[in-house]
Amino acid sequence: MVLAVLGCEDMNQGTQGENGNEPENEGTETLELPTLWGVGEDSKPILDKDNIEVSEFELISFHISEDELEGMDERCDSLVWSVKGVEGSHIIVPNKKLVGRTNDWTHYFTKAGDYETYLDAWKGNEIIKRSTFNVKVNKSGKDFLHMNWADMTRGSRKEMTSVLRQETYKVFYYEDDAGHPYFEITVLGVLEDQQVLYDFITEMYGTPTLTADDDTFMGYYQKYCLAKKEDETPIAIWSRDPNMVALVSDNDGLGNPERFLLHVERLMVIK
């Protein structure tokens, strides 16, 4: 478990905000921001109160205590969490015209690197107070989505939600009747699930190794996708050690796509 505390900064530093928003009202705001805790999946020592260290696709659970949020909506218009250079943001304390607040959320990073995250208090369309800490993301060193094939048991599952992506991926581990292991990944809450899944795996592995336009595509799929199903139609294949990933449509009895998913098996070398 990784714990990190988000430390406060004064706005007189003039730090550039996410999406070009620059903190205003320098030195005039006495607002104290709540403490943000980050909890990773793995057990690692705390670095210090302004830093957290995780791995690629390691799900981070963020939390702010309810007591510290009490009355915050009376002192600022909104409280927003974001990551520098990453599209999107998460509103924790909303504008008074909205209803509800969220003091627990999750996020994961898909690429190794050093990231800067912000907790901003907004008032009158300006950032009046900011907290910041650095997130160091290491290479995972695991087989797939921060998991190892050897650690999986039949029925294992994982749910991955990033508030910045506003997408939830469900990962299920199966074994077919012949004992061949595989993952299935689906995405919830989106209409264009084929494109979302394509973008998700392309962000990890780049362009597909084979697509339906390639002469060797169906031959490779038939030979090396050992746990394939009769009602699935392959669309593209990514071959990256140690995994082979196929984007497939899961069809009804008439061959019409009902949903799209990612089918993941251990890599077989293309010959």
Beta strands, then each sheet from edge to edge (+ up, - down):
strand 1: 2-5
strand 2: 7-9
strand 3: 37-40
strand 4: 51-55
strand 5: 60-63
strand 6: 78-83
strand 7: 90-93
strand 8: 104-107
strand 9: 113-123
strand 10: 126-138
strand 11: 157-162
strand 12: 167-175
strand 13: 181-188
strand 14: 210-211
strand 15: 232-240
strand 16: 243-251
strand 17: 257-266
sheet 1: 1+ 3- 5+ 8-
sheet 2: 2+ 10- 4-
sheet 3: 2+ 10- 9+ 6- 7+
sheet 4: 11+ 12- 13+ 17- 16+ 15- 14+
end
